[in-house]
Amino acid sequence: MVDHATLLDRNFASRVDWNLLRTFVEIVSAGGIGAAARRLNKQQPSISAALKRLEEQVGVQLLERSATGIRTTAAGTALLKLCEDMLETARMVPHQVAQATKRVQGAVRIQLISAIASPEFDQSIASFHRRNPQIHIEIRVSPWRAVLDALDHGEAEVGVGYDSNVRAGLIYEPLFVERQQLYCSRSHPLFGHRVERLGDLKDEPFVLTGEDELDTITRLRRRYRLGTNPTGRAEDVNEAIRLISLGVGLGFLPVLAAETAVSQGRLWPLLYTDAEPSYDIFLLARAEASRDTATQLFLDEVLRRRKAQYRS
């Protein structure tokens, strides 16, 4: 005896109308049938009929309607995830075909904050270049707000940096967690010691990082009145390391960026590890469905490596 449900499952892919799946995604994304009709420039009855046909083909209810709008059923939630994955795969077809046939050209413009220490990001650049040696990779370094502005204005397609808020129109993908420390030079009386009360350092000479200073560090400094006696300023982390190492003043630096100077005995971390401020560094991109192939392939390379890292 033939199991009718099994037969339906086997034949689903050949009989489903793929346009109905796209319409379903639009309904959920828009928040309702009427909104989806306006977005797709179609009549509301045709969208309602499309949803009904899809529910008949799937065999279950996908959406529940209420006075406040719509919500997906358990089956609808599962189908939505599958539909989104299928649409993303379809969107990637021309990019992957172009890469496979070695027809990808152009440039990837990356803007990032100084002293980024991310092996995964570096490996992504290396492997992307091996796969696409004809694509030009351009990297520019700037303060974190300038990174965000460059993405907003279309001056860069990819960014790596920090953000204290969330800007509409940008995609945020956590890349790694960065920690900072407060450092002094070898010539400073506190070299070799730890500090428990930051307020005791309020009158110390200080090296500031200007526009490159993150809001997290700015708030911490102001809370304890650090930097009220500025004796140096460097917009680039590497130059801040130079000034602090030369004894110009105390200063905050990313832990990984200062690692070499610490191992060489030129810098000393004053804070205990559990007192180090930390924050997310993001892979940033403009939220554009029609981004060029070179940029899309680069983003995919970074995200693929991140997913592999989490699985390992």
Stockholm file with secondary structure:
# STOCKHOLM 1.0

chainA/1-312         MVDHATLLDRNFASRVDWNLLRTFVEIVSAGGIGAAARRLNKQQPSISAALKRLEEQVGVQLLERSATGIRTTAAGTALLKLCEDMLETARMVPHQVAQATKRVQGAVRIQLISAIASPEFDQSIASFHRRNPQIHIEIRVSPWRAVLDALDHGEAEVGVGYDSNVRAGLIYEPLFVERQQLYCSRSHPLFGHRVERLGDLKDEPFVLTGEDELDTITRLRRRYRLGTNPTGRAEDVNEAIRLISLGVGLGFLPVLAAETAVSQGRLWPLLYTDAEPSYDIFLLARAEASRDTATQLFLDEVLRRRKAQYRS
#=GR chainA/1-312 SS CCCHHHHHHHHHHHHSCHHHHHHHHHHHHHTSHHHHHHHHTCCHHHHHHHHHHHHHHHTSCCEEEETTEEEECHHHHHHHHHHHHHHHHHHHHHHHHHHHTTCCCSEEEEEECTTCCCHHHHHHHHHHHHHCTTSEEEEEECCHHHHHHHHHTTSCSEEEECCSSCCTTEEEEEEEEEEEEEEEETTSTTTTCCCSCGGGGTTSCEEECGGGSCHHHHHHHHHHTTTSSEEEECSSHHHHHHHHHTTSCBEEEEHHHHHHHHHTTSEEECSCGGGCCEEEEEEEEECCTTCCHHHHHHHHHHHHHHHHHHHC
#=GC SS_cons         CCCHHHHHHHHHHHHSCHHHHHHHHHHHHHTSHHHHHHHHTCCHHHHHHHHHHHHHHHTSCCEEEETTEEEECHHHHHHHHHHHHHHHHHHHHHHHHHHHTTCCCSEEEEEECTTCCCHHHHHHHHHHHHHCTTSEEEEEECCHHHHHHHHHTTSCSEEEECCSSCCTTEEEEEEEEEEEEEEEETTSTTTTCCCSCGGGGTTSCEEECGGGSCHHHHHHHHHHTTTSSEEEECSSHHHHHHHHHTTSCBEEEEHHHHHHHHHTTSEEECSCGGGCCEEEEEEEEECCTTCCHHHHHHHHHHHHHHHHHHHC
//
